């Protein structure tokens, strides 16, 4: 009986130490900058970019992952490690105007998120930070006629003029 109680206390202590270590693994995110594509004519897809700086305790050093809806993307670090960036692209039709929440996870949080996704349960993983990108939607700031069509018409007119000039010179 005493052995069983000692084992329970040991398990409880290990769990408390793990939780206190996870609580100490905090990061502070600063200098958040976001960008989204707004011109429909200049891009074939809508791009979302979030860039930020992060100062973490030594326990939280490592990779970050970003979750947007059900999709998970790796967060890349700059060469000097001072800035981080996450980006993704989607079709214009699927990228409606509005707010997009990017949940940033540590490696441990990402592992918990993936376990929850595989089991089909609600994720208990707490994000280190949530960044919101405001997408205003796509604007049509270019000509009504596509530039490719204008180039085709101009090429055709030049060809016809050159062919007409050639036939007059050969007579």
Residue pairs with C-beta under 8 A, 6 or more apart in sequence:
21 59
22 108
24 57
24 59
25 56
25 57
25 59
25 60
25 106
25 108
26 56
26 57
26 60
26 128
27 54
27 55
27 56
27 57
27 60
27 104
27 106
27 128
27 129
28 54
28 55
28 56
29 52
29 53
29 54
29 104
29 128
29 129
29 131
30 52
30 53
30 54
30 55
31 51
31 52
31 53
31 83
32 50
32 51
32 52
32 131
33 50
33 51
33 52
34 48
34 49
34 50
34 51
34 131
34 133
34 134
35 47
35 48
35 49
35 50
36 46
36 47
36 48
36 49
36 95
36 133
36 134
36 135
36 136
37 43
37 45
37 46
37 47
37 95
37 138
38 136
38 137
38 138
38 139
39 138
39 139
39 141
39 142
40 92
40 138
40 139
40 140
41 140
41 141
41 142
41 143
41 146
42 142
45 89
45 90
45 91
45 92
45 95
46 89
46 90
46 91
46 92
46 94
46 95
46 135
46 138
47 87
47 88
47 89
48 68
48 87
48 88
48 89
48 90
48 95
48 100
48 133
48 135
49 85
49 86
49 87
50 66
50 85
50 86
50 87
50 102
50 131
50 133
51 83
51 84
51 85
52 83
52 84
52 85
52 129
52 131
53 82
53 83
53 84
54 64
54 84
60 106
60 128
62 106
62 107
63 74
63 75
63 106
63 107
63 110
64 74
64 75
64 84
64 86
64 104
64 105
64 106
64 128
65 72
65 73
65 74
65 75
65 104
65 105
65 106
65 107
65 109
65 110
65 113
66 72
66 73
66 74
66 75
66 86
66 102
66 103
66 104
66 105
67 73
67 102
67 103
67 105
67 113
67 127
68 88
68 100
68 101
68 102
68 103
70 117
71 88
72 110
72 113
72 114
73 86
73 87
73 88
74 86
75 84
75 85
75 86
75 104
76 84
76 85
76 86
77 83
77 84
78 84
78 85
86 102
86 104
92 138
95 135
95 138
96 135
96 137
97 135
97 136
97 137
97 138
98 134
98 135
99 132
99 133
99 134
99 135
100 132
100 133
100 135
101 130
101 131
101 132
102 130
102 131
102 132
102 133
103 127
103 129
103 130
104 127
104 128
104 129
104 130
104 131
105 113
105 125
105 127
105 128
106 128
109 125
109 126
109 127
109 128
110 125
112 123
112 124
112 125
113 123
113 125
116 122
116 123
116 124
116 125
117 123
143 150
